[in-house]
Structure formats: structure tokens, C-alpha cells
Amino acid sequence: MEERVWWTRLRWRLRGATMWPAFVLALVLDTVLLRALPIAGDTAPDLFAAALFQVGCLDTIRMETTTNGVPNIPEFGTVTTLEGFKGLYEMSAYAHVTDGVKYPAVLLTHGINDPRVEPWMSAKMTARLQAATASGWPVLFRVDYDAGHGIGSTKRQRQEMLADQWAFLLWQMGEPAFQP
């Protein structure tokens, strides 16, 4: 109930925005907003036009099984304790995807050589969202086979990523020049 009150307040504030009054752009760098998307999908499916997940740590329950997961145990916790599991479950975007929710269009991006967050997390989330959504909007996965976590990407790689993200967002927001 508390989350729904928060969304009602957020929706009221967003409706007053001057930029794209019918749409809200959701740039998602990790898992925070995904927790809100099911709520928005249930109560306000028109609230989000699209969401971007960029090298997201989307399955925190499985994170400690990855190369970079063990060093993060002191900060995030471990699934081997009840308290740690509960915290990781709460943070896990993947664990909170719900079948039949009208998710917005989603573009997930990842560099295949990412040493920090395993690319399978974004691939797994893409498949889960594709199977779960009831909206009919696309859920796409962009893989850069010459990139990693983003640090060390060339100027050209950053520009191409940004161009693809903006093209996706403008397509989903109905911009005429970006329609198929």
C-alpha cells in the first residue's frame, strides 16, 4: 500500500511535467526502477514509454557465484544467511518480474567482455521480461562484442550506444522520424 501511495504522488508530479507529458523516460542503470515497474504497470501503464538497463546487476541472488560477486559479499550480503538472502532477494530485479504485467518497452545493453557484471544477467533478464510482459511492447537486448563494463570503451563505442539508446527511446515515444 505504501508503494502505491508513493506512485500516486509520483504520477501526479509527472503529469505536470512540460517535457513529453504523455511519457516518462526511465533510464535504468541498475535495479531500482524495475521494482517500481510492476506497480506502474498495474496502476498506470501509460506512465512509462520505455526503460533502459545498462550493464545491470539484475540477479543479485546469483551475483556471488560470479567472478566479481565474492568481493561484494561484505557490502551486499550472502545467500548463505537468511538475512543476506532476504536483502539480496529484495534487490533482485529478476526475482521481482511478474507474469502478466504490462511492462514498458525495454532495451537492455551489455558488453560481452564485462569483468564486473556477467553478461548472462542481462540476457536472462531479457528472456524473462519477454516471457512475462503483457504489454506487447518490445524487450530487446543489445550486445557489444568489443566492449566491457563501459569503462575503457572507445569514443565511437559510447557514441554508437547512445545513438542506439536514443533511437530506441524516440521510436517508443512515437517520434515520427523514428517509426519503422
Summary of the structure (lengths in Angstrom):
residues: 180
radius of gyration: 16.9
end to end distance: 40.1
largest distance: 52.2
contacts: 534
relative contact order: 0.15
helix: 47%
strand: 12%
